[in-house]
Structures are given as structure tokens and as C-alpha cells.
Amino acid sequence: MALLDMLRSPLAFLESRLPTIPHLPVLRAEQEWWKTDGVRISDAIDRAGTPWLRMFDPSGRRTDEILYPPEYQTMLRQGYRSGVVWRALEENSLLPTYLLMYLVSFYDPGVCCPYTVSLGTAVSLAKYGGVESQARFLPPLLRKDNSVWQGATWMTEIGGGSDLGASVRTIARPSSDSWLLTGDKYFASNATAELAVVAARPEGAPPGVRGLALFLVPRYRDDGSLNRFIRRLKDKIGTRSVPTGEIELRDSEAYLLGRADSGIYLILEVLNLSRVANSVASVALAQRALADALAYAECRTAFGKRIIDHALLRHQFEVRLESLRSAFALAWESVRLLDEVGMERPPYSERYHVFRLVAHLAKYWTAEFAVSSAKWAMEVHGGLGVLGEYEAERWLREAMILAIWEGTSHRQILDGLEVMERKQAHKTLFAQLAGIARTEELQELESDVQRLLNLRPDHKEAEAEAVFRRLAILSGDHLSRKYLQ
Ligand SMILES: Cc1cc2nc3c(=O)[nH]c(=O)nc-3n(C[C@H](O)[C@H](O)[C@H](O)COP(=O)(O)OP(=O)(O)OC[C@H]3O[C@@H](n4cnc5c(N)ncnc54)[C@H](O)[C@@H]3O)c2cc1C
């Protein structure tokens, strides 16, 4: 049973997988805070449902405030103070950030979202912002106290999030030293963030993704009035610790990031940071679901003994722990690669394309794994699992969102195919995996991937999922051996 014990603590699991962990005392303190205070707050926020939007103050002035219990801010600010965003830039490494995200997501995968989108905002600004924008906006995003600003990343419009080239209708018009944006964002998480990065099409730019650019949009105009408006908040099944709304941009003051004609690369970079975070959060959620199932299985008795002591259930736990390790290895490989190539700008290196492939595999597989683990954990709880008053039900609700945002499984599979076909990223990945263990299964899969890539476009897409899934699982299994060393 000692083997399964590590499921109970996110830090114990991380320590069992990674040879070195930077800032261990910070992570220990973070875990303690969640155990003593965070869990209680997070549970209450989730059960309270959609937060409340107060659009006007008593004098009738538009304010668009979101009302949360005061403890919400305590929970949210905890991660910022610990360094989930500022460490990435100050220490020039993403490892501390994603380690913190793993820890936090074990307790509340929703609160990982504000951290992720704030990170995406800060990194884009640091990489592509003009000197003036950086001087004005970067320091508040990197503050270490409760006055820290938050970021947001808004691309999706009513026409859909998968096909941004066709669906982004927000228009950007140049105006003296800045831009004015007009349009509507349909899924906008962290709706009251002080600063958002927003996809828009400069007037006269070509159609499709090539005509998109990325802009910084502050919450307030230079004159102090609201620069963007919240039309309404989404009533979601999960991630209630992040307010997601619909945003109206009406001649909103904005600042261009990078060059207007290469915005799509910047947008994809933001999405990639989020996909890696999504993968880390998915594995943490899966661990949490298994930990809760374990705690229940140790108390519940059936047929004269604890259900954990029945051979079938115990075997299932052991298999799930192995799959958790494999999923973690895949997610962590995407972290490691991003840490290595994250500051590259287009045109990217071969290594960057391998990162992209691993990130698509990880986003796809870890989210699927989180959903299946949450469903299985619910089953272990029997009938109690479906009741809103216990936690197993929450993990399934949260997991469903992880599989959709930052691009559904279809998107990951198709983008993964693209990077294999156009950049041959799979060849480098296979060479790396063979260096860990050259198995027959690996060689067979390599031939199957090549066969898939040679098919006619329609057939290739139709048959892609089975091969992509095998590639994700086998990569995770191989990488898991590497992380054990
Ligand atoms: C809680 C939550 C918060 C969110 N927050 C944000 C945010 O802050 N910022 C932001 O920009 N977005 C956000 N999103 C939006 C999210 O990124 C999109 O939901 C996601 O990208 C999918 O887009 P869609 O919902 O419009 O589905 P669609 O793009 O309409 O797709 C519908 C279905 O069709 C499938 N599909 C599409 N194209 C293909 C194809 N070629 N082949 C096969 N299947 C295909 C999709 O995979 C999906 O299953 C959020 C979403 C949720 C649920």
C-alpha cells in the first residue's frame, strides 16, 4: 500500500518523479496552505456557483465588477505571491511556475486558469511588447504582493474557437500611437483582468489566420473609464474559481504586440503556454481523483473487507498509478521542452517543432486521462460519487472543461498531424524515445505513423486518432522510464 500512499500528496508525487525540484520549501508551504485554508475556500467557491456581475455602481456609472466572497481573493493571491508568474520572468525558467501549477491544480484546477492566462500575458509582453508598453505594464504583472495585476488571453468569438482564421471578427484600427479594437469575445476567462492579450484583425489585413494580430488591451482607458465591458458571465459546470464572461470591445485602446503580419505565431505561442499548463493541471486533477478514490476505498467495506483489499480493485489502482506516471512524464516533457525553446521567435528551430508535437500529444492525452480517471474515481465511490455534496462529482465536472479549452482533442490531433507532416517532428521524437528504450512496439508505431502520413488527406484525418493516442501513450511510457532515472 505504501506505493499508493504518494497519491495523497501532490508534492510527494512530484518528488517521486523528478530528480531535482527547485524551491522545495516554497512548494511545501504552498501545499500546507492549501491543506489548511485553500481546500475550504475552493470548495465553498465551487458550491456557490457562478459569481455575480455588478454592472453599475449606485450612481449609474458602468463598473463591471465581479462579486466573489472576500476569501476568493485570498485564495487567488496566494499563488501569485508564491511566484506562479513572477518567478518565470525573474528566474528565466518556467519550471517553478509549472510546479506550482501542479500543486494548486491538485486542490483546484480552476484557479490554475487565472495563473495560466496571466503568465501568457506577461510572457507575450516581455517577448514582443514595445519599450513603452513593457515599462508601463510589466512591473504590475510581476508584483509580489496582493496588488499584482492579472492577465487574460482572449481569442474565441461566437463563430468558434477552433477556426480562428474564419471566426475572429474583431477589427483593429490604428489611432495615433495606439490602436482601437471593436468586436466581441465570446469566451473570456479572467474577465476583470487588468490587462488582456486579444486577437484581432487590423483593418485591411488579409482573411484567414495570416491576417490576425495580437494586442494588449488594458481594463481601463488612459482617462480612467472602462476600456471594455462584460456583457454577461458564463454559468459553467466547473472552474468556478475563474470568472468567464463575454467581453465587448468598443473602440477599446490597445497596443500591438510584435508585428501585425506575424500575429498568428504570437497567438499560437500564447496557446502553447496554456496547453502545457492544461496538461499539468489535468495530471494533477487525475491524481486528486485517484487520491479521493483511495481514501474512500480504504474505509468502505463490502463482502467482509475493505474494498481496496479486493484484488480486482487493488489491481485497478496499481494500473492507474502507472498510467498517472506515464501521463505525468508526457506533460513534464512538454514543460521541459517549452522551458528550453520558449524564448525562440519565428522562424523556429527543429527542437521547437518537437516541443509543439509533444505539447499537442500531452494536451490531448492528459485531458482524456483526467476525464477517465475522474469517471473511474466516481465509480469507486458507488452511488455517493454522483452526489453534489461530495468531491468526486466535482472532479468530473472540472475534467470536462480541461478537455475542451485551449483546443479540443480534435484540434490537438489535427495540429499534431500538421507538425509531423510539415516539420517531420515525429522523426526527432522517435529517435529520442529509441534512445530511452528501442522496443518492437516503438518500431511498429513509427511505421504506422509514416503510413498514416502517406494517406490521402480525408483518410489521414479520419484515421488519425488511434495512431495519435498510441503515440501519446507510448511516448509517456518511455519518458516515464527516463524520469525515474
Ligand atoms: C470554461 C471555458 C473557458 C474558456 N476561456 C477562454 C478564454 O479565456 N479565451 C479564449 O480565447 N477562449 C476560451 N474558451 C474557449 C475555448 O478555447 C473553445 O471552447 C475551444 O477552443 C473550442 O472552440 P468552440 O467551443 O467554439 O468549438 P468549435 O470550434 O465550434 O468546435 C465544435 C466541435 O467541432 C470540432 N471541430 C472543429 N473543427 C474540426 C475539424 N477540423 N475536425 C474535426 N472536428 C472539428 C471541435 O473539436 C469541437 O468538438 C473557453 C472555453 C471554456 C469551456
The ligand as a Gaussian input file, in Angstrom:
#p B3LYP/6-31G(d) Opt

LIG

0 1
 C      -14.763000      27.373000     -19.400000
 C      -14.155000      27.864000     -20.665000
 C      -13.329000      28.980000     -20.638000
 C      -12.766000      29.469000     -21.806000
 N      -11.961000      30.575000     -21.755000
 C      -11.439000      31.070000     -22.902000
 C      -10.597000      32.233000     -22.895000
 O      -10.305000      32.811000     -21.862000
 N      -10.135000      32.702000     -24.070000
 C      -10.427000      32.106000     -25.253000
 O       -9.973000      32.566000     -26.294000
 N      -11.232000      31.009000     -25.303000
 C      -11.724000      30.474000     -24.159000
 N      -12.520000      29.354000     -24.202000
 C      -12.935000      28.837000     -25.489000
 C      -12.252000      27.543000     -25.879000
 O      -10.920000      27.786000     -26.247000
 C      -13.097000      26.944000     -27.004000
 O      -14.285000      26.454000     -26.418000
 C      -12.395000      25.840000     -27.764000
 O      -11.291000      26.344000     -28.464000
 C      -13.351000      25.186000     -28.789000
 O      -13.996000      26.156000     -29.544000
 P      -15.585000      26.167000     -29.638000
 O      -16.131000      25.956000     -28.290000
 O      -16.002000      27.397000     -30.327000
 O      -15.945000      24.907000     -30.513000
 P      -15.917000      24.847000     -32.113000
 O      -14.647000      25.428000     -32.622000
 O      -17.176000      25.381000     -32.657000
 O      -15.881000      23.285000     -32.341000
 C      -17.025000      22.448000     -32.114000
 C      -16.591000      20.995000     -32.273000
 O      -16.136000      20.783000     -33.608000
 C      -14.873000      20.186000     -33.576000
 N      -14.087000      20.566000     -34.741000
 C      -13.783000      21.813000     -35.171000
 N      -13.016000      21.739000     -36.264000
 C      -12.821000      20.421000     -36.535000
 C      -12.118000      19.702000     -37.538000
 N      -11.410000      20.317000     -38.490000
 N      -12.136000      18.359000     -37.488000
 C      -12.812000      17.711000     -36.520000
 N      -13.517000      18.338000     -35.557000
 C      -13.514000      19.678000     -35.558000
 C      -14.238000      20.717000     -32.284000
 O      -13.151000      19.928000     -31.878000
 C      -15.416000      20.653000     -31.357000
 O      -15.536000      19.336000     -30.870000
 C      -13.063000      28.840000     -23.030000
 C      -13.887000      27.705000     -23.052000
 C      -14.423000      27.213000     -21.884000
 C      -15.297000      25.999000     -21.950000

